[in-house]
């Protein structure tokens, strides 16, 4: 049985344009092409697409995915490996759910009597992964020279440096979320001060120009994994962060 590119797009949620791009770069060729030029996919291609999407969810870039798929011999063993990684991600997300739920409870209790009840601040960050690990694959694909600079900077960090940096990043995201919820426009000096801190943080690993910095912000919105990382703090935060970064890039980096 074969499915048209429109069928595959409907089933998978991957756009026809993306499927054509995957064909053009050799990542996912169709089983065959009809006389009318339409692409058709069979079971083997659907399974390959599932693996591609799994690896995208796990943060791999397209070139890395291509290399993994080209080196695979045992498809079932590869799926088992993906399955184990997904189980680990599920456990991490469950921890995040508990973390956010606990924070909501403590804040609600604090509102009732006018007292803050965040008894252990370190609990605020339980379950959060390092943001650089999630952005790493995208940066490597788009800006390979800058990615190498970032990699060297990360390797030079101690465990305490990494933990402190993760806390600062998460706290910054929370501050941005508070500004967004309060309805503060992205052009406001308070928002732009937070973006300035974000940009300086990025520059600790690599130095993007205006175009590259806008590209990072757009990635936060376009990539489901990036967007979820922001929107688990507050829905819409990824777009708010992106828009604020565009203003900063135009006014400060342009």
Secondary structure per residue as TSV (DSSP state, phi and psi in degrees):
chain	resnum	aa	ss	phi	psi
A	1	X	-	360.0	143.5
A	2	X	-	-128.0	150.4
A	3	X	E	-122.7	142.2
A	4	X	E	-72.8	167.3
A	5	X	H	-62.5	-33.5
A	6	X	H	-66.3	-39.1
A	7	X	H	-62.8	-45.3
A	8	X	H	-65.1	-40.5
A	9	X	H	-61.5	-41.6
A	10	X	H	-66.5	-43.1
A	11	X	H	-69.8	-39.6
A	12	X	H	-96.5	-21.4
A	13	X	-	82.9	1.6
A	14	X	-	-88.1	129.4
A	15	X	-	-67.4	155.7
A	16	X	H	-59.8	-36.5
A	17	X	H	-61.8	-42.6
A	18	X	H	-66.0	-41.1
A	19	X	H	-62.1	-39.4
A	20	X	H	-65.5	-37.8
A	21	X	H	-64.4	-42.8
A	22	X	H	-59.6	-36.0
A	23	X	H	-67.5	-45.2
A	24	X	H	-62.3	-33.7
A	25	X	T	-93.4	2.7
A	26	X	T	82.0	9.9
A	27	X	S	-78.7	-39.0
A	28	X	S	-145.3	77.8
A	29	X	-	-69.1	148.5
A	30	X	-	-70.9	163.8
A	31	X	S	-64.4	-38.5
A	32	X	E	-164.5	163.5
A	33	X	E	-120.1	129.6
A	34	X	-	-71.8	168.9
A	35	X	T	-60.9	-24.4
A	36	X	T	-86.3	4.1
A	37	X	S	86.2	0.7
A	38	X	-	-77.9	140.0
A	39	X	E	-87.3	143.5
A	40	X	E	-131.4	142.1
A	41	X	E	-123.0	141.5
A	42	X	-	-111.6	-173.1
A	43	X	H	-57.4	-41.6
A	44	X	H	-60.1	-38.9
A	45	X	H	-71.4	-36.2
A	46	X	H	-64.5	-40.4
A	47	X	H	-65.4	-38.6
A	48	X	H	-65.5	-40.3
A	49	X	H	-63.3	-38.6
A	50	X	H	-59.5	-43.1
A	51	X	H	-63.8	-40.0
A	52	X	H	-59.6	-47.1
A	53	X	H	-66.7	-37.4
A	54	X	H	-60.7	-45.4
A	55	X	H	-70.9	-31.2
A	56	X	H	-63.4	-42.5
A	57	X	H	-61.3	-30.8
A	58	X	T	-87.0	4.2
A	59	X	T	94.0	9.4
A	60	X	-	-82.3	146.9
A	61	X	-	-82.7	168.0
A	62	X	H	-62.8	-39.1
A	63	X	H	-67.6	-36.9
A	64	X	H	-65.9	-41.9
A	65	X	H	-61.3	-43.7
A	66	X	H	-58.1	-45.2
A	67	X	H	-64.4	-41.1
A	68	X	H	-63.8	-47.9
A	69	X	H	-64.7	-38.5
A	70	X	H	-68.8	-24.6
A	71	X	H	-94.3	-7.0
A	72	X	-	-77.5	138.4
A	73	X	-	-114.5	-44.5
A	74	X	-	-99.9	101.1
A	75	X	H	-64.5	-38.7
A	76	X	H	-66.0	-40.3
A	77	X	H	-63.8	-38.5
A	78	X	H	-64.2	-41.7
A	79	X	H	-64.5	-38.8
A	80	X	H	-61.7	-39.6
A	81	X	H	-64.5	-44.2
A	82	X	H	-61.5	-39.7
A	83	X	H	-61.3	-43.1
A	84	X	H	-64.6	-39.6
A	85	X	H	-67.4	-37.3
A	86	X	H	-66.0	-38.1
A	87	X	H	-61.0	-39.8
A	88	X	H	-64.2	-40.4
A	89	X	H	-66.3	-37.6
A	90	X	H	-60.6	-44.0
A	91	X	H	-62.3	-39.0
A	92	X	H	-64.8	-42.6
A	93	X	H	-65.5	-37.2
A	94	X	H	-63.1	-37.4
A	95	X	H	-64.4	-40.7
A	96	X	H	-62.7	-40.1
A	97	X	H	-59.6	-44.9
A	98	X	H	-63.9	-39.8
A	99	X	H	-61.8	-50.3
A	100	X	H	-66.7	-40.7
A	101	X	H	-60.5	-42.2
A	102	X	H	-64.6	-39.8
A	103	X	H	-64.3	-43.2
A	104	X	H	-58.9	-45.8
A	105	X	H	-60.5	-45.8
A	106	X	H	-65.5	-38.4
A	107	X	H	-69.8	-39.3
A	108	X	H	-62.6	-41.9
A	109	X	H	-64.5	-36.2
A	110	X	H	-68.1	-37.7
A	111	X	H	-64.4	-32.4
A	112	X	H	-68.7	-29.1
A	113	X	H	-125.0	10.6
A	114	X	T	73.4	16.3
A	115	X	-	-122.8	139.9
A	116	X	-	-74.0	136.8
A	117	X	-	-121.9	29.2
A	118	X	-	-80.9	88.4
A	119	X	-	-69.5	-37.6
A	120	X	-	-129.4	99.5
A	121	X	G	-55.7	-31.5
A	122	X	G	-63.1	-22.3
A	123	X	G	-67.6	-20.9
A	124	X	G	-62.2	-23.3
A	125	X	G	-113.3	9.0
A	126	X	T	-65.9	126.3
A	127	X	T	98.9	-15.4
A	128	X	-	-75.6	132.9
A	129	X	-	-91.3	166.7
A	130	X	-	-66.5	128.0
A	131	X	H	-65.0	-33.3
A	132	X	H	-64.3	-29.2
A	133	X	H	-67.6	-31.1
A	134	X	H	-79.1	-33.7
A	135	X	H	-87.9	-11.6
A	136	X	H	-56.5	-48.1
A	137	X	H	-64.5	-41.6
A	138	X	H	-66.1	-43.5
A	139	X	H	-62.4	-40.8
A	140	X	H	-60.8	-39.3
A	141	X	H	-71.7	-41.8
A	142	X	H	-86.6	-37.4
A	143	X	-	-135.2	76.8
A	144	X	H	-61.2	-38.7
A	145	X	H	-66.1	-43.8
A	146	X	H	-67.4	-34.9
A	147	X	H	-60.9	-40.0
A	148	X	H	-64.6	-39.4
A	149	X	H	-61.5	-43.1
A	150	X	H	-63.6	-43.5
A	151	X	H	-58.8	-43.7
A	152	X	H	-65.1	-38.4
A	153	X	H	-65.7	-40.6
A	154	X	H	-65.2	-42.5
A	155	X	H	-63.5	-25.3
A	156	X	T	-81.3	-9.6
A	157	X	-	-80.5	141.1
A	158	X	-	-82.4	170.9
A	159	X	H	-60.4	-39.1
A	160	X	H	-67.6	-38.5
A	161	X	H	-59.7	-45.7
A	162	X	H	-63.7	-45.0
A	163	X	H	-63.2	-43.2
A	164	X	H	-64.0	-42.5
A	165	X	H	-64.0	-42.4
A	166	X	H	-61.5	-40.9
A	167	X	H	-64.2	-41.6
A	168	X	H	-64.4	-42.3
A	169	X	H	-63.3	-46.5
A	170	X	H	-64.3	-42.3
A	171	X	H	-62.7	-37.3
A	172	X	H	-65.9	-40.8
A	173	X	H	-62.2	-39.2
A	174	X	H	-65.7	-40.3
A	175	X	H	-63.9	-40.9
A	176	X	H	-63.6	-39.7
A	177	X	H	-62.8	-39.6
A	178	X	H	-63.7	-40.0
A	179	X	H	-65.5	-41.2
A	180	X	H	-63.0	-48.5
A	181	X	H	-62.3	-32.4
A	182	X	T	-76.6	-4.6
A	183	X	T	79.9	18.7
A	184	X	-	-72.8	126.4
A	185	X	-	-65.9	153.5
A	186	X	T	-68.0	-16.2
A	187	X	T	-83.2	-8.6
A	188	X	S	-63.5	142.4
A	189	X	H	-56.6	-33.4
A	190	X	H	-65.6	-40.8
A	191	X	H	-67.6	-44.7
A	192	X	H	-66.0	-27.6
A	193	X	H	-66.5	-38.5
A	194	X	H	-66.6	-39.1
A	195	X	H	-66.4	-37.5
A	196	X	H	-58.1	-43.9
A	197	X	H	-64.6	-39.5
A	198	X	H	-61.7	-46.1
A	199	X	H	-62.2	-43.1
A	200	X	H	-63.5	-34.7
A	201	X	H	-64.8	-42.3
A	202	X	H	-62.6	-40.2
A	203	X	H	-65.2	-15.5
A	204	X	T	-68.2	-15.1
A	205	X	T	-117.1	-41.6
A	206	X	-	-159.3	160.9
A	207	X	-	-114.0	98.5
A	208	X	-	-79.7	144.8
A	209	X	-	-81.6	-174.2
A	210	X	H	-59.8	-45.4
A	211	X	H	-64.1	-44.9
A	212	X	H	-65.9	-38.9
A	213	X	H	-66.5	-39.3
A	214	X	H	-62.6	-38.4
A	215	X	H	-63.2	-38.0
A	216	X	H	-62.4	-44.8
A	217	X	H	-62.2	-39.7
A	218	X	H	-67.6	-34.5
A	219	X	H	-61.7	-37.0
A	220	X	H	-56.6	-31.5
A	221	X	H	-90.4	-43.0
A	222	X	H	-75.1	-37.6
A	223	X	S	-87.1	123.7
A	224	X	H	-56.1	-36.7
A	225	X	H	-69.3	-42.7
A	226	X	H	-63.9	-46.8
A	227	X	H	-60.3	-41.5
A	228	X	H	-63.5	-34.9
A	229	X	H	-61.2	-38.3
A	230	X	H	-80.5	-45.5
A	231	X	H	-73.3	-13.3
A	232	X	T	-72.1	-20.0
A	233	X	T	-78.6	-48.8
A	234	X	S	-161.1	131.6
A	235	X	T	-61.4	130.5
A	236	X	T	93.1	-3.2
A	237	X	H	-66.5	-34.6
A	238	X	H	-60.0	-46.9
A	239	X	H	-66.2	-39.6
A	240	X	H	-63.0	-44.3
A	241	X	H	-62.2	-45.0
A	242	X	H	-58.7	-47.9
A	243	X	H	-63.2	-39.0
A	244	X	H	-67.0	-36.1
A	245	X	H	-68.2	-35.1
A	246	X	H	-62.6	-46.0
A	247	X	H	-59.3	-45.5
A	248	X	H	-62.1	-44.5
A	249	X	I	-63.8	-40.4
A	250	X	I	-70.2	-35.9
A	251	X	I	-93.1	-27.3
A	252	X	I	-112.9	-28.2
A	253	X	I	-112.3	-12.0
A	254	X	-	-68.5	360.0
